[in-house]
Amino acid sequence: MATKKVAKKAKKPVKPVVKKKAKPAAGKKIKPVAKKAERFVCRVCGLLVTVDPACSCDYVHEFVCCDKLMKKK
């Protein structure tokens, strides 16, 4: 009885691995300092509002609570 031979699949060529050069240590890296958020507090009821530093407004923030202007904390 004749047996069938299975044809082997051709393997894909492997790309050569390129090693990246290590960067020399240049001392300590400086971490970026996050800006502090502006916080406003109501002197009557104690409500606290935080304005995100990513706010790109060109004007000064003014918040009103309890019919009075909130002050920066």
N, C-alpha and C positions, 0 to 999 in steps of 0.2 A: 504494500500500500504506500502511496506517495504522501509525504507530509508537506504542508505549506510552510515556507519560511517567511517570517515577518521581517519586513525591511526596516532597518534602523533609521530613525529620523535624524537629520543633520542638526548638530548643535549650533546655536547662534554664536558668532564670534564674541569673545569677551573683550570689552574695552580695557585698555591699560589704565591702572589706577595712578592718578597723579597726586602726589602728596603735597599738601599745602605747607608753606614755610611758616614756622612758628614766629610770631611777632615777639620781639624782645620786650621784657617787662620794663616799663618806663616809670617805675615807682607806683605810688598809689593812684588809683583812678578816682576822679572827683565825681561824686554823685550830684545830679542836678537837684537843686533845692526847690521844693514845692512852695508855691506862694501860699500865704495864709489867706483863708477866706474871711471876708468882712462879716462881722457879726453885729446885729442891731438888737437892742433889747427895749421893751416897753417898760417904763418906770412905774406904770400904774398896775398892770396885770402880770408882768413878768414874761410875756411872750418873747421868744428868741427867734430871730430870722437870720439865716446864714446865706450870704451871697457867694456863689461859686466863683473862684478866681478865673475860671474860663469864660466868664461873662465878658463880652466884647463891647459893652455899652460905653459910649463916650461921655455920658452925663453922670452926675453924682446921684447915687441912689438915695431916695428919701422915702421912708415908709411911715404911714400914719396908723396908729392903733389907739383906741380909747380917746379919739379926738385930739391926740397929741403926737408930735413928731417923735419917732423912735431915735434913740441916740446910739452911737457906736459903743460897743462894750470894750 
